[in-house]
């Protein structure tokens, strides 16, 4: 246990810097117009989802198009925990992670019999099956298209045994303390920091090195007699448990679970997050998740009035033209801006945003060092 918390200096500095950035989100998001508790909760939750997906895709190279199924399973499990047992979030999160892990074990065991595009198609097929089951077949469990929600008739066995039933719908709580908006964000932020720490330990562990070897040349490892499937399956299960935790937190912040969280578009979104930020990096998927959620919730709300205020410094003859052109890329057209950004990243920065950060850091590093010509000085003859 002590060895688990033994972190190298460089990793410790990265972890502390990441924690400081996450906890200070209300400060640095305020100038960007995104310091809303509900939106910051989404930033933290989808960052957890992307961190878990990166353990599978970034380390092993297995591209899954069905990870949203585990988010849905986590949400349904958490809501059922609220309905049957208690509104305390800790049991709901534990149940969600365990059930999502068991679910991912089954799907991963079947899907990992194939690799490459066939693996991706299998995960997509399983996710669509889960979506169809949740939407139409398993309606007694999932409540179909109307989503699974809390009702006044829910038994909540533990809560009713400890205190009389209230008049209205209860709220999620920790040991009896009910969440508020900012407190809900900081709870999700702490979960993100814990998830980042675990991901960091996996990346630097011998297990993580084995996953990188699978991504590098799995065929060669198989020819040497090394069985790679248990390692890939373990990475798949861990990734599914991260997704289950994200689903549980979505249910904690908004106590309902719907089949739309299991759609293939949600699975594709986490792929975009990971590629946009940087596949195989620790912080990249988190940045990708924040960028996409910012575009989805803030950038999409821009309209012509906002654009006129932004470009009020432009001469009157050109302002209307500039606003007319830029209006096609905001509001309902925010997907166009995101698509262009994604294309530019893939073409010029194949390693994602983190590759750009490394290039800038390397540029400043070279400027700070003396050139080789300046370092070589002719010694005077004695």
C-alpha positions in Angstrom: 0.0 0.0 0.0 2.8 2.4 0.8 4.5 1.6 -2.5 1.3 2.5 -4.3 1.5 6.1 -2.9 5.3 6.3 -3.6 5.2 8.8 -6.5 8.3 10.0 -8.3 9.0 13.7 -8.1 8.0 14.5 -11.7 4.7 12.6 -11.3 4.0 14.3 -8.0 4.5 17.7 -9.5 2.2 16.8 -12.4 -0.5 15.5 -10.0 -0.3 18.6 -7.8 -0.5 20.9 -10.8 -3.4 19.0 -12.2 -5.2 19.0 -8.8 -4.7 22.8 -8.5 -6.1 23.4 -11.9 -9.2 21.3 -11.3 -9.9 22.8 -7.9 -9.5 26.3 -9.3 -11.9 25.8 -12.1 -14.4 28.3 -10.8 -11.7 31.0 -11.0 -10.2 30.4 -14.4 -13.5 29.4 -16.1 -15.2 32.7 -15.0 -13.6 34.9 -17.7 -14.6 32.2 -20.3 -18.3 32.3 -19.2 -18.3 28.7 -18.0 -18.1 29.0 -14.2 -21.5 27.4 -13.7 -21.7 24.5 -11.2 -23.7 22.3 -13.6 -21.3 22.8 -16.5 -18.2 22.4 -14.3 -19.7 19.1 -13.1 -19.9 18.0 -16.7 -16.3 19.0 -17.2 -15.2 16.8 -14.3 -17.5 13.8 -15.2 -16.6 13.6 -18.8 -13.0 14.0 -18.0 -13.3 10.9 -15.9 -14.9 9.1 -18.8 -12.1 10.2 -21.1 -9.4 9.2 -18.6 -10.8 5.7 -18.4 -11.2 5.4 -22.2 -7.6 6.4 -22.6 -6.4 3.5 -20.5 -7.8 1.2 -23.1 -7.3 3.1 -26.3 -4.2 5.1 -25.4 -2.2 2.2 -23.9 -3.4 -0.9 -25.7 -4.5 0.6 -29.0 -7.9 -1.1 -28.9 -10.5 1.4 -30.2 -13.9 0.9 -28.6 -17.0 2.4 -30.1 -19.3 1.1 -27.3 -18.0 2.7 -24.1 -21.2 4.7 -23.7 -23.0 1.5 -22.7 -21.0 1.4 -19.5 -22.0 5.0 -18.7 -25.6 4.0 -19.1 -25.2 1.0 -16.9 -23.6 3.1 -14.2 -26.4 5.6 -14.4 -29.2 3.0 -14.2 -27.4 1.2 -11.3 -27.0 4.5 -9.3 -30.6 5.5 -9.8 -31.9 2.0 -8.8 -29.7 2.3 -5.7 -31.4 5.7 -4.9 -34.8 4.2 -5.5 -34.4 0.9 -3.5 -31.9 1.6 -0.8 -30.8 5.1 0.0 -30.1 8.5 -1.5 -26.5 8.4 -0.2 -24.1 8.6 -3.2 -21.4 6.3 -1.8 -23.3 3.0 -2.1 -24.7 4.1 -5.5 -21.2 4.8 -6.8 -19.8 1.5 -5.5 -22.7 -0.5 -7.1 -22.3 1.4 -10.4 -18.6 0.8 -10.6 -19.0 -2.9 -9.7 -21.9 -3.6 -12.1 -20.2 -1.7 -14.9 -17.1 -3.6 -14.3 -18.9 -6.9 -14.5 -20.8 -5.8 -17.6 -17.5 -4.7 -19.3 -15.9 -8.1 -18.3 -18.5 -9.9 -20.4 -18.4 -7.6 -23.4 -14.7 -7.4 -23.3 -14.2 -11.2 -23.1 -16.3 -11.6 -26.2 -15.0 -8.5 -28.1 -11.3 -9.2 -27.5 -11.5 -12.4 -29.5 -11.0 -10.1 -32.4 -8.7 -7.1 -32.9 -8.5 -4.0 -35.1 -11.6 -2.8 -36.9 -13.4 -6.1 -36.0 -13.0 -5.3 -32.3 -14.4 -1.8 -32.8 -17.4 -3.1 -34.8 -18.1 -5.7 -32.0 -18.1 -3.1 -29.3 -20.3 -0.8 -31.4 -22.8 -3.7 -32.0 -22.9 -4.5 -28.3 -23.5 -0.9 -27.4 -26.3 -0.6 -29.9 -27.9 -3.8 -28.5 -27.7 -2.3 -25.0 -29.3 0.9 -26.2 -32.1 -1.0 -27.9 -32.7 -3.1 -24.8 -32.8 -0.1 -22.6 -35.0 1.9 -24.9 -37.7 -0.7 -25.7 -37.2 -4.2 -24.3 -36.2 -3.7 -20.7 -38.7 -0.9 -20.0 -39.7 -2.4 -16.6 -36.1 -1.8 -15.5 -35.1 1.3 -17.6 -38.5 3.0 -18.0 -37.8 3.2 -21.8 -37.8 6.6 -23.5 -39.1 8.5 -20.5 -36.0 7.7 -18.5 -35.7 6.1 -15.1 -36.5 8.7 -12.4 -37.2 9.0 -8.7 -40.8 8.9 -7.5 -42.5 9.4 -4.2 -43.4 5.7 -4.2 -39.8 4.5 -4.1 -39.2 2.2 -1.1 -35.7 3.6 -0.2 -35.5 1.0 2.5 -32.5 2.3 4.4 -33.6 5.9 4.4 -37.1 5.2 5.6 -35.8 3.0 8.3 -33.6 5.8 9.7 -36.0 8.7 9.3 -39.6 9.4 8.4 -40.4 9.9 4.7 -40.5 13.5 3.5 -43.1 15.1 1.4 -41.1 15.9 -1.7 -38.5 14.1 -3.7 -35.2 13.7 -1.8 -31.8 14.9 -3.0 -28.5 13.0 -3.3 -26.4 13.3 -0.2 -23.2 12.1 1.6 -23.8 10.8 5.1 -26.9 12.9 5.3 -25.4 16.1 3.9 -27.3 17.2 0.8 -25.4 18.5 -2.2 -25.6 22.1 -3.4 -24.4 23.3 -6.8 -20.8 24.2 -6.0 -20.4 21.3 -3.5 -21.6 18.9 -6.2 -18.9 20.2 -8.5 -16.2 19.8 -5.8 -17.3 16.3 -5.1 -17.0 15.5 -8.8 -13.7 17.3 -8.9 -12.3 15.1 -6.1 -13.5 12.0 -8.0 -11.6 13.3 -11.0 -8.4 13.9 -9.1 -8.6 10.4 -7.6 -9.3 8.9 -11.1 -6.3 10.9 -12.4 -4.0 9.5 -9.7 -5.0 5.9 -10.4 -4.6 6.5 -14.1 -1.1 8.0 -13.4 -0.1 5.0 -11.4 -1.3 2.6 -14.1 0.7 4.5 -16.8 3.9 4.3 -14.7 3.4 0.7 -13.5 4.8 -2.6 -15.1 1.2 -3.3 -16.1 1.1 -0.1 -18.0 4.3 -1.0 -19.8 2.8 -4.3 -20.7 -0.2 -2.5 -22.2 2.2 -0.3 -24.3 3.9 -3.4 -25.5 0.6 -4.8 -26.7 0.0 -1.6 -28.6 3.5 -1.6 -30.0 3.5 -5.2 -31.4 0.9 -7.6 -30.1 1.7 -10.2 -32.8 5.3 -10.5 -31.7 4.3 -10.9 -28.1 1.9 -13.7 -29.0 4.7 -15.4 -31.1 6.9 -15.4 -28.0 4.3 -17.4 -26.2 3.1 -14.5 -24.0 -0.7 -14.4 -23.5 -1.8 -10.8 -24.0 -5.5 -11.2 -23.7 -5.7 -11.1 -19.8 -3.9 -7.8 -19.9 -6.1 -6.3 -22.6 -9.2 -7.6 -20.8 -8.1 -6.0 -17.5 -7.6 -2.7 -19.3 -11.0 -3.0 -20.8 -12.6 -3.7 -17.4 -10.8 -0.8 -15.7 -11.9 1.5 -18.6 -15.5 0.3 -18.2 -15.4 0.9 -14.4 -14.2 4.5 -15.1 -17.2 4.9 -17.5 -19.5 3.4 -14.8 -18.2 5.9 -12.3 -18.9 8.7 -14.8 -22.4 7.4 -15.3 -23.0 7.3 -11.5 -21.9 10.9 -11.1 -24.2 11.9 -13.9 -27.0 10.3 -11.9 -25.8 11.9 -8.7 -25.9 15.4 -10.2 -29.2 14.8 -11.9 -31.0 11.7 -10.5 -32.3 10.2 -13.7 -31.0 7.7 -16.3 -32.0 7.5 -19.9 -31.1 5.3 -22.9 -29.7 8.3 -24.8 -26.6 8.1 -22.7 -25.9 4.7 -24.4 -26.1 5.9 -28.0 -23.2 5.4 -30.4 -22.8 9.2 -30.6 -21.9 9.3 -27.0 -19.2 6.6 -27.6 -17.9 8.6 -30.6 -17.7 11.7 -28.5 -15.2 10.2 -26.0 -13.1 9.0 -29.0 -13.0 12.6 -30.2 -12.1 13.9 -26.7 -9.2 11.5 -26.5 -7.8 12.2 -30.0 -8.3 15.9 -29.7 -6.4 16.1 -26.4 -3.8 13.5 -27.2 -4.0 9.7 -27.3 -1.8 7.9 -24.7 -1.1 11.1 -22.7 -2.3 11.6 -19.1 -3.7 15.1 -19.4 -4.7 15.2 -23.1 -8.0 13.4 -22.8 -9.0 15.7 -20.0 -8.3 18.8 -22.1 -10.2 17.2 -25.0 -13.2 16.6 -22.8 -13.2 20.2 -21.5 -12.9 21.6 -25.0 -15.8 19.6 -26.5 -18.0 20.3 -23.5 -17.2 24.0 -23.7 -18.1 24.1 -27.4 -21.3 22.2 -26.7 -22.5 24.3 -23.8 -21.0 27.8 -24.2 -19.9 28.2 -27.8 -23.2 26.8 -29.1 -25.0 29.6 -27.2 -23.4 32.4 -29.1 -25.8 34.3 -31.3 -25.7 37.4 -33.6 -26.2 39.8 -30.7 -23.2 38.4 -28.9 -21.2 38.5 -32.1 -22.1 42.2 -32.6 -20.8 42.9 -29.2 -17.6 41.1 -29.9 -17.0 42.8 -33.2 -18.2 46.2 -32.3 -14.7 47.6 -33.0 -15.0 46.6 -36.7 -16.1 49.5 -39.0 -19.8 49.6 -39.6 -19.6 48.5 -43.2 -17.7 45.4 -42.4 -19.2 44.5 -39.0 -22.4 43.0 -40.6 -20.4 40.9 -43.0 -18.1 39.6 -40.3 -21.0 38.7 -38.1 -22.8 37.1 -41.0 -19.8 34.8 -41.7 -18.9 34.0 -38.1 -22.6 33.2 -37.3 -22.4 30.1 -39.4 -19.7 28.7 -37.0 -21.5 29.4 -33.7 -24.9 28.6 -32.3 -26.4 25.7 -34.2 -23.3 25.6 -36.3 -20.9 24.9 -33.5 -20.3 21.4 -34.8 -18.8 23.0 -37.9 -16.2 24.8 -35.8 -15.5 21.7 -33.8 -15.1 19.7 -37.0 -12.6 22.2 -38.4 -10.7 22.2 -35.2 -10.6 18.4 -35.2 -9.3 18.4 -38.8 -6.6 21.0 -38.0 -5.5 19.0 -35.0 -5.3 15.7 -36.9 -3.4 17.2 -39.8 -1.0 19.5 -38.1 -0.8 18.0 -34.6 -1.4 14.2 -34.9 -0.6 13.9 -31.2 -3.4 16.2 -30.2 -3.3 19.4 -28.1 -0.5 17.9 -25.9 1.8 17.6 -29.0 1.4 21.3 -29.5 2.2 21.9 -25.8 5.3 19.8 -26.2 6.4 21.6 -29.3 6.0 25.0 -27.6 7.8 23.8 -24.5 10.6 22.4 -26.7 10.8 25.7 -28.6 11.3 27.7 -25.5 13.7 25.1 -24.2 15.9 25.5 -27.2 15.8 29.3 -26.9 17.0 29.0 -23.4 20.0 26.9 -24.2 23.2 28.3 -25.8 23.7 27.2 -29.4 26.4 24.7 -30.2 28.5 27.3 -32.0 28.4 29.6 -28.9 29.2 26.8 -26.6 32.4 25.9 -28.6 35.0 28.5 -27.9 38.5 28.5 -29.2 41.0 28.3 -26.4 44.0 30.7 -26.7 47.3 29.0 -27.4 49.6 28.9 -24.4 
